[in-house]
């Protein structure tokens, strides 16, 4: 990297958020962040991205950790370095829009607990969805970084992104981030966009990219020459692949140039060594797909964190063989939905629908998530491009989409939800109310202390395939057949592989309504004996963080229900019976 910049380049290190979100599906635990934070604080970074994004969800869903407590602990360790969070505008750290009263309270509490810099974005680049949270960030006195979700499509352009930067600057942003969540930005485009913004507004510009396509470092160099002020990197044990470029490499390349970061490589060595120890612990979570250069991202545009999460979720569905078909389906669904930038939650919306289209088979959109329906209704904001009448009718029929800011349709809920959660005995501190509001399906179990942290998988050693030995077999000796029961092999008992009886039946049951994929029963909307019509929603599964409604295949009566709310079901499980 040859830097022609006339000024010092600052670094935002992403190791404690986006890097592990991209490589190990956001599974880094607070206990392992603490020693890293102590070392990182010595480096002299502009900021450390340590909160927001998927960290909130993952903490309560898989790690049995309080994300608010994580923030407070990290703030105690990062005494010199500002903590930065990724905030999804009106979505906060969830997957839908929340009323303004929830947005206000969340930003205030996040700042009070330790967030110094808020990177605010909207998945559709609909500034209407960013305005409320941005106003609140300024009200609490924190640094406001407005973000542009960079993407490529027939309806996106450099000129359009520059115009968005001007609008963000007019709303009192302290800095502007070019958020290239999938590693799509080419060097020439990076230079053109940075210089275009710099020509129009006097503000700090940050470039955030991923190494998925292998292009990020070249684009960083071009951006630095064009006048960028900040670049996002990750410590090398958690860098490259679907993560960011390595911090050490960028710092070393800029040393002795006008863009010298001022960061001591000897200090970074200590940070790297601490990261290496932690990385070893989580090696079993690293998927080769997430580590390799993948130029196909230029076609399907999935961001780094989404790739690792989708791979993980396809494994859960026992459908990893469908990963390539899913990647091919993603750009088709994206086009159908008006070319949304693929970042949370639109990456999940598009990615999950692509999975449904591939897994379920038959006609595309035969099974549509509730989130896709809401997107087409306009409840996530204005799509960047038009949605055809054909696709619209296929998904929501003749229902007209809304044109107002989606949050304008939402009534305040904070006090109501607080009273409800308090009555259930779930609230110990104010932040618990927000946790309950953001994740009502999984928060109660977490707040009651019922959640247990999932085990960290060990890295699997390669062993030769050994054929399984049945507990019995028939053998023929001199034309006579004998039935033989095998008790042990080599001193080890042979255990029957017959499956244990489970409460949820499988197979063919007359009138049985089956699950179409693995997921958790989120809501049961009918009771035994209820009369239902064909197409009525019987229950809702949460699959891949999206809501998957299960409909009645025919008119009839609910004769039996085999599941309860919170149950985990597999594809092919019989959920209930409609006769």
Secondary structure, 3 states (H helix, E strand, C coil): CCCCCCCCCEEEECHHHHHHHHHCCCCCCHHHHHHHHHHHCCCCCCEEEEEECCHHHHHHHHHCCCHHHHHHHHHHHCCCCCEEEEECHHHCCCCCCCCHHHHHHHHHHHHHHCCCEEEECCCCCCHHHCHHHHHHHHHHCCEEEEEEECCCCCCCCHHHHHHHHHHHHHCCCCEEEEECCCCCCCHHHHHHHHHHHHHHCCCEEEEECCCCCCCHHHHHHHHHHHCCCEEEEECHHHCCCCCCCEHHHHHHHHCCCCCCCCCCHHHHHHHHHHHHHHHHHCHHHCCHHHHCCCCCHHHHCCCHHHHHHHHHHHHHCCCHHHHHHHHHHHHHHHHHCCCCCCCCCHHHHHHHHHHHHHHCCCCCCCCCCHHHHHHHHCCCCCCCCCCCHHHHHHHHCCCCCCCCCHHHHCCCCHHHHHHHHHHCCCCCCHHHHHHHHHCCCCHHHHHCCCCCCCCCCCCCCCCCCCCCCCCEEEEEECCEEEEEECCEECCEECCCCCCCCCCCCCCCCCCEEECCCCEEEEEECCCCCCEECCCCEEEEEEECCEEEEEECCCCEEEEEECCCCCCEECCCCEEEEEC
